[in-house]
Amino acid sequence: MATRAVVRAREALDDYLRSPHTPDQPRKGRVLTLVGDFGTGKTHLVAALRRRVLESAPAADPVYLDAPNGTFVDLYKRFIGQVKRPRVMDLLSDYYAEVVADELDATPHTARTAARLRQGEIDPVAVVARLHLPDRVLLQRLQTTLIRVTRDNDLGTAFTLLLQPEVQTLIWDWLTGNPPSDFLQERGIFRSIGTDTAALDAMAAFGRLHRDRGRPSVLMIDEFDRVLSAVDSRTDFADRLGPFKRMLEAVGESGALVVLAGMPDMFKIVDESTKQRMGQVVEVSPMTVAEVQEFIRSSHRAIRGDDALDPFTQQAVESLVALTKGVPRQFITLCHYLYGWAQGTQELISPEVVRQVSGNHFDLASVLDVRRDVFHVLNRVGIRVARGHLRERGGEVGVDYWVSDSHGEYRCAILITGGVLSSADVTEVRQRAARARAEAGAVEIVLVVVGYLTEAMATQLVPILKPNDPIVYGRESFPETLQAVVTGVLSRHRETVTANPLEVIIDGVERITRQQATTQELIEYVAQHLAGIGETTERQLTDIRREVASATRGGDPTTTASRPTASPTLTAVEELFQDALRLLRSIDRMDDDLTAAFADAPARPLHAGLRAVQARLRQQDGFSPLGTAVFLGKLVQAFEHAFLDWYDASQLRAGGRPSPAERDRLDRICTRYEALYHDIPLDELKKLVESSVRDPEHDDVVSQAAGPTIRLDDIRRTFAELGVRVGRAVDGWEGGTG
């Protein structure tokens, strides 16, 4: 299905590919910039444009890059890593063929050979050898031509040397950004492609090489805002974006189409003149109700052969768009769950079903994330915050957090909810607010909405929350907004109950003291963790010895559940940890690959296992997602050890109930896990979750990694809720048999 953004982007691409090219009037380059928020489909659109180039102009050989969080040099290294050396050699051979053909034009009886050279039918190197032509002179002419085309002496010289098979590896090594070898220095190349200016000039030179032979050249850079942000944050030189500006100026004469895709914020980094040079801007915006309907119908046409809307109703589609704000990534994921519900029930999908299914699969995980954020934001600035009862005895949703004043009295109730789309949602908020006021008196209500809040429902919430407006959760703005709103609540209370400035000062000093205590607690935790590394290692060695001894006796390896004091609580919690680690191992699979790398299996080609590992590491910065997976595994293991230490010291082990102090300590352990988990760049795991590895025997073949299909949402849900689930497991069994 083609949205307006898709149509405009296709038109821009087709216009470039159809643009005429002659030696007197070469094809002009241009920039196409795609901007849109997370999940709006920028990456899918870039991929669609790449497929369109491959179908309509395969000679363009489009290069797709996933931009790094680094400099333009890092971007160039990814670029040269995606450039196919055989394609470059074919292009340079085309240049050399023209030089050799020009030489043959002056020689009688070789017109046919010259014509075949220009048509690319024969190899110019072979012709030079067969006809005993002066290769040194011809290569010097080629070098002069390539220096003129690339506008760079070093690049022109290097490209000429690439035609010599015995030194190709040396030349390509320099092109990838490494220092020049002695061989290159003897030929006048002393610098490396190691600065932003040199990197962008080299990328532009590749475009000029294509242009002068009449070939289109397409470069597509996804997540380009990451490069701009990284470069703009540097302080080592003033004109940080100067090389980028000069590259944009050079795009026109390079003859290339450069597609830049990124977040709208990248326009805040560049100045107006640079923005003007970023060419046609196509905004990839959320989809409308009509577009989502057409998307569903077109999917049904392709799969079922009809264009009916069912199992969706018209009202369900409207709710779907309202709930997901029309963001493709979100509504497609939700549609997946809705189709599963419809298949199981054989019923139509109504707005109520959309709300129910979205709550089961989205709001819970999101609310848990935000609940964690609320605690960290307020605790970090020294505001007294206490967890509320998430469920009252009657099953009603309670208060998420209470905020108290300097005397310990509740002054603010924080309620966290999913999307507010209907009057029923407003009614639930009203009832929760009433229960909070019935419990604590005249408290102010702060509502955090995790999801969509319609304007009509926001109006209905005003009298319930007055004087506070609802806070719609946004990752970037939420901490500052929440702190400002809660601080305002406490300030208004102080103004109504006291005019004593000394009490205000004392309250401020106490808040600073709590902030310092929080910081000190974190420092002590880190120190204890470092001190416990040796103890943990010794415990692991003891466990290994116990397992070996048990295996020698013919028994099962010792497990946590087989401890003399094992309890249902311990068994349930350990299963949570093991489930999380099993899930992580299922997406990593590097252990199996490394084992295969050292195995000599007759059925496999020599070095196939080694190449499989190398392919994974080279694909989209393989080390980064693997490092993220390793850290996450270590974090879960550390959390598990901390829980076991807590369990061994608690009354729960002896069959009793944890004391309030013990339960508070467990909360702190869970909170520390959540704090560290929150800092993990979980999106890096997407490269493992949705990875595809290149066949080590065929560079151009991509095969899906073996194993079950696991979504990033599954990872988020499992690890984000781990701390909460551990607490629930303890609460569910405390007081039982220990």
C-alpha positions in Angstrom: 0.0 0.0 0.0 1.4 3.4 -1.0 1.0 6.3 1.4 1.7 9.9 0.4 5.2 9.6 1.8 5.8 6.4 -0.2 4.5 8.0 -3.4 6.6 11.1 -3.0 9.8 9.1 -2.3 9.2 6.8 -5.3 8.6 9.8 -7.6 11.9 11.4 -6.4 13.8 8.2 -7.0 12.3 7.5 -10.4 12.9 11.1 -11.5 16.6 10.7 -10.6 16.9 7.3 -12.4 15.2 8.6 -15.5 17.2 11.8 -15.7 19.2 12.0 -18.9 23.0 11.7 -19.0 25.4 12.8 -21.7 29.1 13.6 -21.7 28.2 17.3 -22.2 25.3 17.2 -19.7 26.1 14.6 -17.0 23.4 13.5 -14.6 23.1 15.8 -11.6 23.1 14.5 -8.1 20.5 15.2 -5.5 19.6 14.6 -1.9 16.3 13.0 -0.6 15.7 13.3 3.1 13.1 11.1 4.9 12.1 12.2 8.3 9.7 10.6 10.8 9.4 9.6 14.4 10.1 6.1 15.8 8.1 3.4 14.2 6.7 5.4 11.3 8.3 3.2 8.7 11.4 5.1 7.6 13.6 2.0 7.5 10.9 0.0 5.5 10.6 2.9 3.1 14.4 3.0 2.5 14.4 -0.8 2.0 11.6 -0.4 -0.5 13.5 2.3 -2.4 16.5 0.0 -2.5 14.5 -2.8 -4.0 13.1 -0.4 -6.6 16.6 0.6 -7.6 17.7 -3.0 -7.9 14.7 -3.8 -10.1 14.8 -0.8 -12.4 18.5 0.2 -12.5 20.7 -2.7 -11.2 23.8 -0.9 -12.5 23.3 1.7 -9.8 24.4 -0.9 -7.2 22.7 1.0 -4.3 24.6 1.0 -1.0 22.5 0.9 2.2 24.1 1.9 5.5 22.7 1.8 9.1 24.4 4.9 10.5 26.7 4.4 13.5 26.7 6.5 16.7 30.0 8.0 15.6 31.8 10.3 13.2 31.7 10.6 9.5 34.9 8.5 9.5 32.9 5.7 11.2 30.2 6.2 8.5 32.7 5.9 5.7 34.1 2.7 7.2 30.6 1.2 7.0 30.2 2.6 3.5 33.4 1.0 2.2 32.5 -2.2 4.0 29.3 -2.4 1.9 30.9 -1.5 -1.4 31.4 -4.6 -3.5 35.0 -4.8 -4.7 34.1 -6.7 -7.9 31.7 -3.8 -8.8 34.5 -1.3 -8.3 36.9 -3.4 -10.4 34.3 -3.5 -13.2 33.9 0.2 -13.1 37.7 0.9 -13.2 38.0 -1.7 -16.0 35.4 0.4 -17.9 37.7 3.5 -17.5 40.7 1.6 -18.6 38.9 0.1 -21.6 38.2 3.7 -22.7 41.9 4.6 -22.4 43.0 1.5 -24.3 40.3 2.1 -27.0 41.5 5.7 -27.5 45.0 4.2 -28.1 43.7 1.8 -30.6 41.8 4.5 -32.5 45.2 5.7 -33.7 46.2 2.2 -34.9 45.0 0.8 -38.2 42.9 -2.4 -38.3 41.9 -2.2 -34.6 38.6 -0.3 -34.9 36.5 -3.5 -34.1 38.6 -4.2 -31.0 38.2 -0.6 -29.8 34.5 -0.8 -30.3 34.3 -4.1 -28.3 36.3 -2.5 -25.5 33.9 0.4 -25.3 31.0 -2.0 -25.2 32.6 -3.9 -22.3 32.8 -7.1 -24.2 36.5 -7.8 -23.7 39.0 -7.2 -20.9 41.3 -4.2 -21.5 44.2 -5.8 -19.5 44.1 -8.9 -21.8 44.0 -6.7 -24.9 47.0 -4.7 -23.7 49.0 -7.9 -23.1 47.9 -9.6 -26.4 48.7 -6.6 -28.6 51.9 -5.7 -26.6 50.6 -2.1 -26.0 52.6 0.2 -23.7 50.9 -0.6 -20.4 52.9 1.9 -18.4 51.9 4.7 -20.6 48.3 3.6 -20.7 48.2 3.3 -16.9 49.6 6.8 -16.5 46.8 8.1 -18.7 44.3 6.2 -16.6 45.8 7.7 -13.5 45.5 11.2 -14.9 41.8 10.5 -15.8 41.0 9.1 -12.4 42.7 12.0 -10.6 40.6 14.4 -12.7 37.3 12.5 -12.0 37.9 12.0 -8.3 39.5 15.4 -7.8 42.0 13.7 -5.5 45.6 12.6 -6.3 45.7 9.9 -3.7 42.4 8.3 -4.6 43.1 8.6 -8.4 46.4 6.8 -7.8 44.9 4.2 -5.6 42.2 3.4 -8.0 44.7 3.0 -10.8 46.8 0.6 -8.7 43.7 -1.5 -8.0 44.0 -2.9 -11.6 47.2 -4.7 -10.5 46.0 -8.0 -9.0 49.2 -8.5 -6.9 48.6 -5.3 -4.9 44.8 -5.2 -4.7 44.7 -6.2 -1.0 47.2 -3.4 -0.1 45.1 -0.8 -1.9 41.8 -2.0 -0.5 43.2 -2.0 3.0 44.1 1.7 2.6 40.7 2.4 1.2 39.1 1.0 4.3 40.8 3.7 6.4 44.1 2.1 7.4 47.5 3.9 7.2 49.3 3.6 3.8 51.8 0.8 3.5 55.4 1.3 2.4 54.3 0.3 -1.1 51.8 3.2 -1.2 54.2 5.7 0.4 56.7 5.0 -2.3 54.0 6.0 -4.8 53.2 9.3 -3.1 50.3 8.3 -0.8 51.2 9.3 2.8 47.8 10.0 4.4 45.0 7.8 5.6 41.3 8.3 5.1 41.0 9.2 8.8 39.3 12.6 9.0 35.7 13.6 8.5 36.7 15.7 5.4 38.7 12.9 3.9 36.0 10.3 4.6 33.2 12.4 3.0 35.4 13.3 0.0 36.1 9.7 -0.6 32.4 8.8 -0.6 31.8 11.7 -3.1 34.6 10.3 -5.3 32.8 7.0 -5.6 29.8 8.9 -6.9 31.9 10.8 -9.5 33.4 7.5 -10.7 29.8 6.3 -11.5 28.7 9.6 -13.0 31.5 9.9 -15.5 30.7 6.5 -16.9 27.0 7.3 -17.2 26.0 5.0 -14.3 23.6 6.2 -11.6 24.8 5.9 -8.0 22.5 5.6 -5.0 23.7 5.9 -1.3 21.1 5.3 1.4 21.9 6.2 5.0 19.3 5.1 7.7 19.3 6.6 11.2 21.4 9.5 9.9 20.5 11.7 12.9 22.8 9.5 15.0 25.8 10.6 13.1 24.8 14.3 13.2 24.2 14.1 17.0 27.5 12.4 17.6 29.4 14.9 15.4 27.6 17.9 16.8 28.5 16.8 20.4 32.2 17.0 19.7 34.2 19.9 21.1 37.6 19.3 19.6 37.0 21.6 16.7 34.6 24.5 16.0 33.3 23.8 12.5 31.9 20.3 13.4 29.4 20.1 10.6 31.6 21.9 8.0 32.6 18.6 6.2 28.9 17.6 6.0 28.0 21.0 4.4 30.7 20.6 1.9 29.6 17.1 1.0 26.1 18.3 0.4 27.4 21.0 -1.9 29.4 18.4 -3.8 26.4 16.0 -4.2 25.1 17.9 -7.3 28.3 17.5 -9.3 28.9 13.9 -8.0 25.9 12.7 -9.8 24.7 10.5 -6.9 21.4 10.2 -5.2 21.9 10.4 -1.5 19.0 9.3 0.7 19.2 10.4 4.3 16.6 9.0 6.8 16.3 10.0 10.4 14.4 11.6 13.2 12.9 15.1 12.8 15.3 16.3 15.5 18.2 16.2 13.1 16.9 19.5 11.6 17.5 21.1 15.0 21.2 20.3 14.7 21.9 21.9 11.3 21.5 25.5 10.4 19.0 26.8 7.9 21.5 26.9 5.0 22.4 23.3 5.6 18.8 22.3 5.8 18.2 23.9 2.4 20.9 21.7 0.9 19.3 18.5 2.3 17.2 18.4 -0.8 13.6 17.3 -1.0 12.2 16.5 2.4 9.6 13.7 2.7 7.9 13.4 6.1 7.0 9.8 7.0 4.0 10.6 9.1 1.6 8.3 11.1 -1.1 6.7 9.0 -4.7 7.9 9.0 -7.8 5.7 9.6 -8.4 5.5 5.8 -4.8 4.5 5.2 -4.9 1.8 7.8 -8.2 0.5 6.4 -6.6 0.3 3.0 -3.5 -1.4 4.5 -5.8 -4.1 6.0 -7.8 -4.6 2.8 -4.6 -4.8 0.7 -3.2 -7.4 3.1 -6.4 -9.4 2.8 -6.3 -9.2 -1.0 -2.8 -10.6 -1.1 -3.5 -13.4 1.5 -7.2 -14.2 1.3 -8.1 -13.0 -2.2 -10.7 -10.5 -1.0 -10.7 -6.9 0.3 -13.2 -7.3 3.1 -12.4 -5.5 6.4 -13.5 -8.3 8.7 -12.6 -9.5 11.3 -12.2 -5.7 12.0 -15.2 -3.4 12.4 -15.0 0.2 11.2 -15.0 1.3 14.9 -12.3 -1.1 15.8 -10.0 0.3 13.1 -10.7 3.8 14.5 -9.8 2.6 18.0 -6.7 0.9 16.6 -5.4 4.1 15.0 -6.3 6.2 18.1 -4.5 3.8 20.4 -1.3 3.5 18.3 -1.4 7.1 17.0 -1.2 5.6 13.5 2.4 4.5 14.0 2.9 1.5 11.6 5.2 -0.5 13.9 2.7 -0.3 16.7 -0.5 -1.0 14.9 1.0 -3.8 12.9 2.2 -5.5 16.1 -1.2 -5.0 17.7 -2.9 -6.3 14.5 -0.9 -9.5 15.0 -2.4 -10.1 18.4 -5.9 -9.1 17.3 -5.8 -11.6 14.4 -4.8 -14.3 16.9 -7.7 -13.3 19.2 -10.2 -13.4 16.2 -8.9 -16.8 15.0 -9.4 -18.3 18.5 -12.8 -16.8 19.1 -14.2 -16.7 15.6 -15.7 -13.3 16.5 -15.5 -9.8 15.0 -13.0 -7.4 16.5 -14.7 -4.5 18.3 -13.3 -1.4 20.0 -13.6 -3.2 23.3 -11.5 -6.1 22.0 -8.9 -3.7 20.7 -8.6 -2.1 24.2 -8.5 -5.5 25.9 -5.9 -7.0 23.7 -3.7 -3.9 23.7 -3.9 -3.8 27.5 -2.8 -7.4 27.7 0.2 -7.0 25.3 1.2 -3.3 25.5 -0.1 -1.3 28.5 1.2 -3.8 31.1 4.8 -3.7 29.9 4.6 0.0 29.3 3.1 0.8 32.6 5.7 -1.3 34.4 8.4 0.7 32.6 6.9 4.0 33.6 6.2 2.9 37.2 9.9 2.2 37.5 10.7 5.6 35.9 8.5 7.4 38.4 10.3 5.9 41.4 13.7 6.7 40.0 12.9 10.2 39.0 11.4 11.2 42.3 13.9 9.3 44.5 16.8 10.8 42.6 15.8 14.3 43.5 15.1 13.5 47.2 11.3 13.5 47.1 9.6 11.2 49.6 7.9 8.5 47.5 6.3 5.2 48.6 4.8 2.4 46.6 1.0 2.2 46.8 -1.2 -0.9 46.5 -1.4 -1.8 42.9 -4.6 -3.8 43.6 -7.1 -3.2 46.4 -8.7 -6.1 48.2 -11.8 -5.9 45.9 -9.6 -6.2 42.8 -9.8 -2.5 41.9 -6.7 -0.7 40.6 -5.1 1.4 43.4 -2.6 4.1 43.8 0.8 3.5 42.2 2.8 5.9 44.4 2.2 8.2 47.3 4.3 11.4 47.8 4.6 12.7 51.3 5.6 16.0 52.9 8.3 16.6 55.5 6.0 15.3 58.2 5.3 12.0 56.4 1.7 13.0 55.4 0.5 12.0 52.0 0.1 15.1 49.8 0.0 13.5 46.3 -1.3 10.3 44.7 0.3 9.3 41.5 -1.9 7.1 39.2 -0.5 5.4 36.1 -2.8 4.2 33.4 -2.8 3.0 29.8 -4.4 4.9 27.0 -7.5 7.0 27.8 -9.8 6.6 24.8 -13.3 6.4 26.1 -15.7 7.6 28.9 -15.1 4.2 30.6 -11.4 5.0 31.0 -12.3 8.4 32.5 -14.7 6.7 34.9 -12.0 4.4 36.0 -9.6 7.3 36.7 -12.4 9.1 38.6 -13.0 6.1 40.8 -9.2 5.6 41.5 -8.9 9.3 42.4 -11.9 9.0 44.7 -10.5 6.0 46.5 -7.1 7.8 46.9 -8.9 10.8 48.5 -11.0 8.6 50.7 -7.8 7.0 52.0 -5.6 10.1 52.4 -7.9 13.1 52.5 -7.2 16.2 50.5 -4.4 14.9 48.3 -3.7 16.1 44.8 -3.9 13.6 42.0 -1.2 13.3 39.3 -2.2 11.1 36.4 0.4 9.6 34.1 -1.0 8.3 30.8 1.0 5.6 29.0 -0.6 5.6 25.6 -3.0 7.8 23.7 -5.1 10.5 25.3 -7.8 12.0 23.1 -8.7 15.7 23.4 -12.3 14.9 24.3 -11.2 12.6 27.2 -8.5 15.1 28.3 -11.3 17.7 28.8 -13.3 15.3 30.9 -10.3 14.7 33.1 -9.8 18.4 34.0 -12.3 18.5 37.0 -10.9 15.2 38.3 -7.3 16.2 38.4 -7.6 20.0 38.9 -5.2 21.9 39.3 -2.9 19.3 37.5 -3.0 18.4 33.9 -2.5 14.8 32.9 1.0 13.8 31.9 1.2 11.9 28.7 4.3 9.8 28.9 7.2 10.7 26.6 10.7 9.2 27.2 12.6 12.4 26.7 10.3 14.9 28.5 8.9 12.7 31.2 11.5 13.1 34.0 11.5 16.9 33.9 7.7 17.1 33.6 7.0 14.7 36.5 9.5 16.4 38.8 8.1 19.9 38.0 4.5 18.7 38.6 5.2 16.9 41.9 7.4 19.7 43.1 4.6 22.1 42.4 2.2 20.0 44.4 4.5 20.1 47.5 5.1 23.8 47.1 1.4 24.6 47.0 0.9 22.6 50.2 3.7 24.4 52.0 2.2 27.8 51.0 -1.1 26.9 52.5 0.1 25.5 55.8 3.1 27.6 56.8 4.6 30.9 56.4 7.7 30.0 58.4 10.7 30.3 56.0 12.9 28.2 58.4 10.6 25.2 57.9 11.0 25.6 54.1 14.8 25.7 54.5 14.8 22.6 56.7 12.6 20.7 54.2 15.0 21.6 51.4 18.0 20.5 53.5 16.3 17.2 54.3 15.7 16.7 50.6 19.4 17.3 49.8 20.3 14.8 52.5 18.0 12.2 51.0 19.6 12.8 47.6 23.0 12.3 49.1 21.9 9.2 50.9 20.6 7.7 47.6 23.9 8.5 46.0 25.9 7.0 48.9 23.8 3.9 48.8 24.5 3.4 45.2 28.3 3.9 45.8 28.2 1.4 48.6 26.3 -1.1 46.5 28.9 -0.8 43.7 31.7 -1.3 46.3 30.0 -4.3 47.8 29.4 -5.8 44.4 33.1 -5.4 43.5 34.1 -6.9 46.8 31.8 -9.8 46.3 33.2 -10.8 42.9 35.8 -13.1 44.6 33.1 -14.6 46.8 30.8 -15.2 43.8 33.6 -16.9 41.9 34.3 -19.2 44.8 30.6 -20.0 45.1 30.5 -20.8 41.4 33.5 -23.1 41.8 31.8 -24.8 44.7 28.7 -25.4 42.7 30.8 -26.9 39.9 32.5 -29.2 42.3 29.2 -30.2 43.7 27.8 -30.9 40.3 30.8 -33.0 39.3 30.6 -35.0 42.5 26.9 -35.6 42.0 27.4 -36.6 38.4 30.1 -39.0 39.6 27.7 -40.6 42.0 25.2 -41.0 39.2 22.7 -38.5 40.6 21.3 -35.3 39.1 23.4 -32.2 39.3 22.6 -30.1 42.3 20.0 -27.4 41.7 18.7 -24.6 43.8 15.5 -26.5 44.4 17.5 -29.4 45.9 18.9 -27.3 48.7 18.1 -28.8 52.1 15.9 -25.7 52.8 14.4 -25.4 49.3 10.9 -23.9 49.3 8.2 -23.2 46.7 9.2 -19.6 46.8 12.8 -20.4 45.9 11.8 -22.8 43.2 9.4 -20.2 41.6 11.9 -17.4 41.7 14.7 -19.5 40.3 12.5 -20.5 37.4 12.0 -16.8 36.6 15.7 -16.3 36.4 16.3 -19.4 34.3 13.5 -18.5 31.9 15.1 -15.1 31.4 18.6 -16.6 30.8 17.2 -19.3 28.5 15.5 -16.6 26.4 18.7 -14.7 26.2 20.7 -17.7 25.1 18.1 -18.5 22.4 18.7 -15.2 20.7 22.5 -15.1 21.2 23.5 -18.6 19.9 27.1 -17.4 19.7 28.2 -20.4 21.9 27.0 -22.8 19.2 28.7 -20.8 16.4 32.0 -20.7 18.3 31.9 -24.4 18.9 31.2 -25.0 15.2 34.2 -22.7 14.4 36.6 -25.1 16.0 34.9 -28.3 14.7 36.1 -30.2 11.7 33.0 -31.9 10.4 33.3 -33.9 7.1 29.9 -32.7 5.9 30.8 -29.0 6.2 33.2 -27.0 4.0 36.6 -26.2 5.4 36.5 -23.1 7.6 32.7 -22.8 7.3 32.2 -22.5 11.0 34.9 -19.8 11.3 33.4 -17.8 8.4 29.9 -18.0 10.0 31.3 -16.4 13.2 33.1 -13.7 11.2 30.0 -13.0 9.2 28.0 -12.3 12.4 30.7 -10.1 13.8 31.0 -8.1 10.6 27.2 -7.7 10.1 26.0 -4.3 11.5 28.6 -4.0 14.2 28.2 -7.5 15.6 30.3 -6.8 18.7 27.8 -4.2 20.0 24.7 -6.4 20.2 26.7 -9.3 21.5 28.2 -7.1 24.2 24.7 -5.9 25.2 23.5 -9.5 25.4 26.5 -10.5 27.6 26.0 -7.6 29.9 22.3 -8.3 30.2 23.1 -11.9 31.1 25.6 -10.8 33.7 23.1 -8.4 35.2 20.4 -11.2 35.6 23.0 -13.5 37.1 24.1 -10.8 39.6 20.4 -10.1 40.4 20.0 -13.9 41.0 23.0 -14.1 43.3 21.7 -11.0 45.3 18.3 -12.6 45.7 19.9 -15.9 46.9 22.0 -14.0 49.5 18.8 -12.2 50.6 16.9 -15.5 50.8 19.6 -17.2 52.9 19.5 -14.4 55.4 15.7 -13.9 55.6 13.1 -15.5 57.8 11.5 -17.0 54.7 14.2 -19.7 54.5 13.2 -20.9 58.0 9.5 -21.1 57.0 8.4 -17.7 58.3 7.4 -14.4 56.7 10.0 -11.8 55.7 10.1 -9.0 58.2 9.2 -5.5 56.9 12.9 -4.6 56.9 13.7 -7.7 54.9 11.0 -7.0 52.4 12.3 -3.4 52.0 15.7 -4.8 51.3 14.3 -7.1 48.6 12.6 -4.0 47.1 15.9 -2.2 47.0 17.5 -5.2 45.2 14.8 -5.3 42.6 14.9 -1.5 42.2 18.7 -1.7 41.6 18.2 -4.3 38.9 15.5 -2.2 37.3 17.8 0.9 37.4 20.6 -1.0 35.6 18.3 -2.7 33.2 16.9 0.7 32.2 20.3 1.9 31.1 20.8 -1.0 28.7 20.5 -0.1 25.0 18.0 -2.9 24.4 17.5 -1.9 20.8 21.0 -3.3 20.2 19.5 -6.8 20.7 17.2 -6.2 17.7 20.3 -7.1 15.6 20.3 -10.5 17.3 16.5 -10.9 17.6 15.9 -10.1 14.0 19.3 -11.1 12.7 20.1 -12.5 9.4 23.5 -14.0 8.8 25.3 -14.1 5.5 26.1 -17.5 4.1 29.9 -17.8 4.7 30.3 -19.5 1.3 28.3 -17.0 -0.7 28.7 -13.3 0.3 25.6 -12.2 -1.6 23.3 -14.9 0.0 21.4 -13.9 3.2 19.7 -16.7 5.2 17.6 -16.3 8.3 19.3 -17.4 11.5 18.1 -20.7 12.7 15.9 -20.9 15.8 12.5 -19.7 16.9 11.1 -16.4 16.0 11.5 -14.0 19.0 10.2 -10.4 19.0 12.0 -7.6 20.8 8.7 -7.0 22.7 9.2 -10.5 24.2 12.6 -9.5 25.4 11.4 -6.2 26.8 8.6 -7.8 28.7 10.6 -10.7 30.2 13.4 -8.5 31.5 11.5 -5.3 32.3 9.1 -7.3 34.5 11.7 -9.6 36.2 12.0 -7.5 39.3 8.3 -7.2 39.7 7.8 -10.9 39.2 10.4 -11.8 41.8 8.6 -9.6 44.3 5.2 -11.1 43.4 6.7 -14.6 43.8 7.9 -13.8 47.3 4.6 -12.2 48.2 2.6 -15.1 46.8 4.5 -17.7 48.9 5.5 -15.9 52.1 4.0 -17.5 55.1 3.9 -20.9 53.3 6.1 -23.8 53.9 9.7 -22.7 53.9 
